[in-house]
Amino acid sequence: MEISNYSKQQANAEAAEAVAELRRSKLAAELTNTELGSEMQVSRQSVSKKFRNGDMRLSDFIQIARLAGDLPSSILAKAEAKSALADKEVA
């Protein structure tokens, strides 16, 4: 994929996939939104909203990944691979 042809829509889709992958990591670590909220010093509802929106601040993404015992780069790599596979299926 050429960088000049990379749209905002594609970026949003890839970000949403990264957040979905982060959610899977959180579930695998058996972390609740309440536990994450406590660690992040925000409410359970705020954590839920971060996942529901499919987009979050990079610092929140990194913190949640680390709390789940995962590497943020690993989660992003999985999301990127899924996005690339989806792009191939569409093409």
ABEGO torsion letter per residue (X at the ends): XBAAABBAAAAAAAAAAAAAAAAAAAAAAGBBAAAAAAAAGBBAAAAAAAAAAGBBBAAAAAAAAAAAGBBAAAAAAAAAAAAAAAAAAAX
